[in-house]
Amino acid sequence: MLAKKMSNFPRKIPKVLTELDQLRGTAKCSDLEFEVEGRVYLDESRKPMFEGLADTVLTPHNTSEMDLELSDDLGHSVQCKRVRVNNISDFTEFRANVSEVLIASGEFQEKESLHVFDVAVIPPFHGAELDFIKSGTRLYGDPIKNILECNGYLYTLSSLTDLDQHDSRVDKLSWILSFAAARFVRFPWQGVWNNDESIYHIRFRDSIEPYTGASIFNLRYPGILQNYLERAWPAWDKHTGQLDLPALIDFYVLLKDQRHIETRMLIGSVWMEAIKYQYAKNVAGYQQNRNGFFLKPNSRRTFGFGELLKKVYNHYNVQNGDLSFVPYRNEVVHQGKINLSIPDQSKLSKVLIRSIESTLLMILGYEGKIWDTENKKYSEFPPR
């Protein structure tokens, strides 16, 4: 039976702890161990930091990377992992970047229910119920004032034995949300509480910059994100081992953030190279010659780039996949040209991005409304 404090939806984060001071403990690196005192915190860009004093003279050489084991008088134990010093003053005072901070106040029991909150760096959005991931899981669109650009959080009812699987689910969710938001969605802060909130564990993780791409979804509109996640979550697993979806989404986010047409075209061409290769090798199973080119079945002839892309479009039922960018791609790959020599550069860039988005939408099984950049209106996808 859940405690009354935690019994009703929406689940609220008991406390968004982003700083802990008056810490003391030991720093350990490859050839040195010394005592430190100071504080851990998230800076304005959501990066975990430690600043404090050491009881020995510090140099960039002897503090290249270390781990900290700390505690305070309130009963918190703190681990700082992969600590890299970025500033030393007066030989003993220093500030450092931290890859991960773990704060524990007590230890959980193996069979007790745990309430897990993962705060997301994400644009404003309408929440979603994620029972298809795990029963009782919710994505809340409530801004987190303590953490910059965190406009929501994931709530999950979990257990001690389930936490490892929980982290892998959160990683998968971050990639799926990144495509929807057209920017990197990460979860830099996690809090875990037991039923009566007497024991909690907090984790800060380094978070990549979110970028500022324009989404093809209206994430604020009720039902849009819910529909997308319900379709994308099961579709993702169908392509595991065939497509590197995290890499494809990374390239897509980088592409959407670019302001120069040349850069968009370069990244878009790389994206198409990646999907072509992954399809030909892992899905179609085409053989390669000694130069790495894919061979047509029962032939010594090789596929052209455009030929393989047509097969990608056909395999994933992409109705509006475009090949007009291929001459530009050929200039880049075969001649090392960067400047666009092809007329109507803006239109070429738009149809390339549309083709990439359509391919990802089909791979993720999406059906619903998207923003049509060419006609500047919302339309149904796939096209009827």
C-alpha positions as CSV (number, residue, x, y, z in Angstrom):
1,M,0.0,0.0,0.0
2,L,1.5,3.3,-1.1
3,A,1.9,6.0,1.6
4,K,-0.8,8.7,1.4
5,K,1.8,11.3,0.5
6,M,2.5,9.5,-2.7
7,S,-0.9,8.1,-3.5
8,N,-2.5,10.5,-6.0
9,F,-1.7,11.6,-9.6
10,P,-0.1,13.8,-10.7
11,R,3.1,12.6,-9.0
12,K,5.0,15.7,-7.8
13,I,8.8,15.6,-7.3
14,P,9.2,15.8,-3.5
15,K,12.4,18.0,-3.7
16,V,14.5,19.1,-6.7
17,L,17.9,19.0,-5.0
18,T,20.6,20.6,-7.2
19,E,23.2,21.5,-4.6
20,L,24.9,20.0,-1.5
21,D,27.6,21.8,0.5
22,Q,29.8,21.2,3.5
23,L,31.0,18.0,2.0
24,R,34.2,16.2,3.1
25,G,36.0,13.1,1.8
26,T,38.6,11.6,-0.4
27,A,39.8,12.2,-4.0
28,K,41.3,9.3,-5.8
29,C,43.2,9.4,-9.1
30,S,45.7,7.1,-10.8
31,D,48.7,7.9,-8.6
32,L,47.4,10.1,-5.9
33,E,44.9,10.1,-3.0
34,F,44.1,13.2,-0.9
35,E,41.4,14.8,1.3
36,V,39.0,17.4,-0.1
37,E,36.1,19.5,1.1
38,G,33.6,21.6,-0.8
39,R,30.2,21.4,-2.6
40,V,28.5,19.8,-5.6
41,Y,26.0,21.6,-7.7
42,L,24.4,22.0,-11.2
43,D,25.6,25.1,-12.9
44,E,23.5,27.4,-15.1
45,S,24.0,25.1,-18.1
46,R,22.9,22.0,-16.2
47,K,26.4,20.6,-15.8
48,P,27.4,18.9,-12.6
49,M,30.3,20.7,-10.8
50,F,32.5,20.4,-7.7
51,E,34.4,23.2,-6.1
52,G,36.4,23.1,-3.0
53,L,39.8,22.8,-1.3
54,A,42.4,20.0,-1.3
55,D,44.9,19.2,1.5
56,T,47.7,18.9,-1.1
57,V,49.2,20.9,-3.9
58,L,47.3,20.3,-7.1
59,T,48.6,20.5,-10.7
60,P,46.8,19.7,-14.0
61,H,49.0,16.6,-14.3
62,N,48.1,14.9,-11.0
63,T,44.4,15.7,-11.3
64,S,43.7,14.9,-14.9
65,E,40.8,12.7,-13.9
66,M,39.7,11.5,-10.5
67,D,36.7,10.2,-8.4
68,L,35.5,11.7,-5.2
69,E,33.9,9.9,-2.2
70,L,32.2,12.5,0.1
71,S,29.8,12.9,2.9
72,D,28.2,15.5,5.1
73,D,26.8,15.8,8.7
74,L,23.2,15.3,7.5
75,G,23.9,11.7,6.5
76,H,24.3,12.1,2.8
77,S,27.0,10.1,1.0
78,V,28.1,11.6,-2.3
79,Q,30.0,10.0,-5.2
80,C,31.5,12.2,-8.0
81,K,32.5,10.2,-11.0
82,R,35.1,11.1,-13.7
83,V,36.0,14.5,-12.2
84,R,38.1,16.8,-14.4
85,V,39.7,19.8,-12.9
86,N,39.2,23.0,-15.0
87,N,40.6,25.6,-12.7
88,I,43.2,25.7,-9.9
89,S,43.9,28.7,-7.7
90,D,46.4,29.1,-4.8
91,F,47.5,25.5,-5.5
92,T,44.8,23.9,-3.4
93,E,41.5,25.6,-4.4
94,F,39.9,24.1,-7.5
95,R,36.8,23.8,-9.6
96,A,36.0,20.7,-11.6
97,N,33.5,19.3,-14.1
98,V,31.8,16.1,-13.0
99,S,30.3,13.5,-15.4
100,E,28.0,12.1,-12.7
101,V,27.1,12.9,-9.2
102,L,25.3,10.3,-7.0
103,I,23.7,11.5,-3.7
104,A,22.3,9.0,-1.3
105,S,20.4,9.5,1.9
106,G,20.0,5.9,3.3
107,E,19.7,2.6,1.5
108,F,16.6,1.2,-0.2
109,Q,15.1,-2.2,0.7
110,E,15.2,-4.8,-2.1
111,K,11.4,-5.3,-2.3
112,E,10.0,-1.9,-1.6
113,S,8.3,0.3,-4.2
114,L,10.4,3.2,-5.5
115,H,9.2,6.4,-7.0
116,V,11.5,7.6,-9.8
117,F,11.5,11.1,-11.3
118,D,13.6,11.9,-14.3
119,V,13.7,15.6,-15.3
120,A,14.0,16.3,-19.0
121,V,15.7,19.0,-21.0
122,I,12.9,19.5,-23.5
123,P,10.8,22.2,-25.1
124,P,7.4,22.9,-23.6
125,F,5.0,20.0,-24.3
126,H,1.7,18.4,-23.3
127,G,2.1,15.4,-21.1
128,A,1.5,11.7,-21.9
129,E,0.5,8.5,-20.3
130,L,3.2,5.8,-20.9
131,D,1.5,2.6,-19.6
132,F,2.7,0.9,-22.7
133,I,6.3,1.4,-21.4
134,K,5.5,0.4,-17.8
135,S,2.3,0.5,-15.8
136,G,1.7,3.9,-14.1
137,T,4.4,5.7,-16.0
138,R,3.7,9.3,-16.9
139,L,5.4,12.1,-18.7
140,Y,4.5,15.4,-17.1
141,G,4.8,18.8,-18.9
142,D,5.5,20.8,-15.8
143,P,8.4,23.3,-15.9
144,I,11.2,22.6,-13.4
145,K,12.3,26.0,-12.1
146,N,15.5,24.8,-10.6
147,I,17.0,23.4,-13.8
148,L,17.3,25.5,-17.0
149,E,15.2,24.4,-20.0
150,C,13.7,21.5,-18.1
151,N,10.0,21.7,-19.0
152,G,8.9,18.3,-17.7
153,Y,9.7,15.0,-16.0
154,L,9.1,11.3,-16.3
155,Y,7.5,9.5,-13.3
156,T,7.9,5.7,-12.9
157,L,6.9,3.4,-10.1
158,S,9.9,1.0,-9.9
159,S,11.9,-1.2,-7.6
160,L,15.5,-1.7,-6.7
161,T,15.9,-4.6,-9.1
162,D,14.3,-2.7,-11.9
163,L,16.4,0.4,-11.8
164,D,19.0,-0.8,-14.4
165,Q,16.2,-1.6,-16.8
166,H,14.7,1.7,-16.0
167,D,17.8,3.6,-17.1
168,S,17.9,1.8,-20.4
169,R,14.2,2.7,-21.0
170,V,15.0,6.3,-20.2
171,D,17.8,6.3,-22.7
172,K,15.5,4.9,-25.4
173,L,12.9,7.5,-24.5
174,S,15.4,10.3,-24.8
175,W,16.2,9.3,-28.4
176,I,12.6,9.0,-29.4
177,L,11.8,12.4,-27.9
178,S,14.8,13.9,-29.5
179,F,13.3,13.3,-33.0
180,A,10.0,14.6,-31.9
181,A,11.5,17.8,-30.5
182,A,14.2,18.2,-33.2
183,R,16.7,18.8,-30.4
184,F,18.6,16.7,-28.0
185,V,16.3,15.6,-25.2
186,R,18.2,14.4,-22.2
187,F,17.4,13.6,-18.5
188,P,20.2,15.3,-16.5
189,W,18.6,14.9,-13.1
190,Q,17.0,11.9,-11.4
191,G,15.5,11.5,-8.0
192,V,14.4,8.2,-6.4
193,W,12.3,8.1,-3.2
194,N,10.8,5.3,-1.1
195,N,7.1,5.4,-0.1
196,D,7.4,7.8,2.9
197,E,10.2,9.9,1.3
198,S,12.5,9.1,4.2
199,I,15.2,7.7,1.9
200,Y,16.2,9.2,-1.5
201,H,18.9,9.0,-4.1
202,I,19.7,11.9,-6.4
203,R,21.7,11.8,-9.6
204,F,23.1,14.6,-11.7
205,R,24.5,13.7,-15.1
206,D,26.3,15.8,-17.7
207,S,23.9,16.9,-20.4
208,I,24.6,17.8,-24.0
209,E,23.4,21.1,-25.3
210,P,19.7,20.9,-26.5
211,Y,20.2,22.9,-29.8
212,T,17.2,24.8,-31.3
213,G,15.7,22.9,-34.2
214,A,12.1,23.4,-35.3
215,S,9.9,20.4,-34.6
216,I,7.5,18.9,-37.2
217,F,5.1,18.2,-34.2
218,N,3.1,20.7,-32.2
219,L,4.2,19.2,-28.8
220,R,1.9,21.5,-26.9
221,Y,-1.2,20.2,-28.6
222,P,-3.0,17.5,-26.5
223,G,-2.7,14.0,-27.9
224,I,0.1,14.7,-30.4
225,L,3.0,13.4,-28.3
226,Q,0.8,10.6,-26.8
227,N,0.0,9.3,-30.3
228,Y,3.7,9.6,-31.5
229,L,5.1,7.8,-28.4
230,E,2.5,5.0,-28.5
231,R,3.6,4.2,-32.1
232,A,7.3,4.9,-31.9
233,W,8.0,2.9,-28.8
234,P,7.2,-0.5,-30.1
235,A,8.4,0.3,-33.7
236,W,11.9,1.2,-32.3
237,D,12.6,-2.4,-31.2
238,K,11.7,-3.8,-34.7
239,H,14.8,-2.1,-36.1
240,T,17.3,-3.0,-33.4
241,G,20.3,-4.6,-34.9
242,Q,19.4,-3.3,-38.4
243,L,19.3,0.5,-38.1
244,D,21.4,2.7,-35.8
245,L,18.5,4.9,-34.8
246,P,20.4,6.8,-32.1
247,A,23.0,7.9,-34.7
248,L,20.4,8.7,-37.3
249,I,18.5,10.9,-34.8
250,D,21.7,12.6,-33.7
251,F,22.5,13.6,-37.3
252,Y,18.9,14.7,-37.8
253,V,19.0,17.0,-34.7
254,L,22.3,18.5,-35.9
255,L,20.8,19.0,-39.3
256,K,17.8,20.8,-37.9
257,D,20.0,23.2,-35.9
258,Q,21.9,24.5,-38.9
259,R,21.3,27.9,-40.4
260,H,23.5,27.7,-43.5
261,I,22.1,25.7,-46.4
262,E,25.5,24.3,-47.3
263,T,25.8,22.8,-43.8
264,R,22.3,21.4,-43.9
265,M,23.1,19.8,-47.2
266,L,26.3,18.2,-46.0
267,I,24.7,16.7,-42.9
268,G,21.7,15.6,-44.8
269,S,23.9,13.8,-47.3
270,V,25.7,12.1,-44.5
271,W,22.3,11.0,-43.1
272,M,21.4,9.5,-46.4
273,E,24.7,7.7,-46.7
274,A,24.1,6.2,-43.3
275,I,20.6,4.9,-44.0
276,K,21.7,3.6,-47.4
277,Y,24.6,1.7,-45.9
278,Q,22.6,0.3,-42.9
279,Y,19.7,-0.8,-45.1
280,A,22.0,-2.4,-47.7
281,K,24.1,-4.3,-45.2
282,N,21.8,-5.2,-42.4
283,V,18.3,-5.3,-43.9
284,A,18.8,-6.3,-47.6
285,G,22.0,-8.3,-46.8
286,Y,23.7,-7.3,-50.1
287,Q,27.3,-8.5,-50.5
288,Q,30.2,-6.0,-50.9
289,N,33.1,-6.1,-53.2
290,R,36.7,-5.5,-52.1
291,N,36.2,-1.7,-52.4
292,G,33.1,-1.7,-50.2
293,F,30.5,-1.2,-52.9
294,F,27.3,-3.2,-52.6
295,L,26.8,-5.8,-55.3
296,K,23.5,-6.4,-57.1
297,P,22.2,-9.9,-56.4
298,N,23.8,-12.6,-58.6
299,S,25.9,-10.0,-60.4
300,R,29.3,-8.3,-60.3
301,R,27.7,-5.0,-60.9
302,T,27.4,-2.5,-58.1
303,F,24.5,-0.4,-56.9
304,G,24.6,3.3,-57.5
305,F,23.8,5.6,-54.6
306,G,20.4,6.6,-56.0
307,E,19.5,3.0,-56.8
308,L,20.0,2.0,-53.1
309,L,18.0,5.0,-51.9
310,K,15.1,4.0,-54.1
311,K,15.2,0.7,-52.4
312,V,15.3,2.3,-48.9
313,Y,12.2,4.4,-49.8
314,N,10.4,1.4,-51.2
315,H,11.2,-0.8,-48.2
316,Y,10.0,1.7,-45.7
317,N,7.0,2.8,-47.9
318,V,8.3,6.4,-48.1
319,Q,5.9,8.1,-50.5
320,N,7.6,11.4,-51.0
321,G,11.3,10.4,-50.8
322,D,13.3,12.6,-53.1
323,L,16.5,12.1,-55.1
324,S,17.1,15.6,-56.4
325,F,19.9,16.1,-53.9
326,V,22.0,13.3,-55.3
327,P,23.9,15.4,-57.8
328,Y,25.0,17.6,-54.8
329,R,26.0,14.6,-52.8
330,N,28.0,13.3,-55.7
331,E,29.9,16.6,-55.9
332,V,30.7,16.4,-52.2
333,V,31.8,12.8,-52.2
334,H,33.5,12.5,-55.5
335,Q,34.9,16.1,-56.1
336,G,35.2,17.5,-52.6
337,K,33.0,20.4,-53.4
338,I,31.2,22.3,-50.6
339,N,29.6,25.3,-52.4
340,L,26.2,24.5,-54.0
341,S,26.3,24.8,-57.7
342,I,22.7,23.6,-58.1
343,P,19.9,26.1,-58.6
344,D,17.1,26.7,-56.1
345,Q,19.3,25.8,-53.2
346,S,16.6,26.5,-50.5
347,K,14.1,24.2,-52.1
348,L,16.7,21.5,-52.5
349,S,17.5,21.7,-48.8
350,K,13.8,21.5,-47.8
351,V,13.0,18.4,-49.9
352,L,16.1,16.7,-48.5
353,I,15.0,17.4,-44.9
354,R,11.4,16.3,-45.8
355,S,12.7,13.0,-47.2
356,I,14.7,12.4,-44.0
357,E,11.8,13.2,-41.8
358,S,9.4,11.1,-43.9
359,T,11.8,8.1,-43.7
360,L,12.1,8.4,-39.9
361,L,8.4,8.8,-39.4
362,M,7.7,5.6,-41.4
363,I,10.4,3.7,-39.6
364,L,8.8,4.8,-36.3
365,G,5.3,3.9,-37.5
366,Y,3.8,7.3,-37.1
367,E,0.4,8.2,-38.4
368,G,-1.0,11.7,-37.5
369,K,-0.5,15.4,-38.0
370,I,2.8,17.0,-38.8
371,W,3.9,20.5,-39.8
372,D,4.2,20.8,-43.6
373,T,7.1,23.3,-44.0
374,E,6.5,23.8,-47.8
375,N,2.8,24.7,-47.5
376,K,3.2,26.1,-43.9
377,K,0.3,24.2,-42.4
378,Y,-0.4,21.0,-40.5
379,S,-1.2,17.9,-42.7
380,E,-1.8,14.2,-42.2
381,F,1.0,11.8,-42.4
382,P,1.5,9.5,-44.3
383,P,0.1,11.5,-47.3
384,R,-3.3,10.0,-48.4
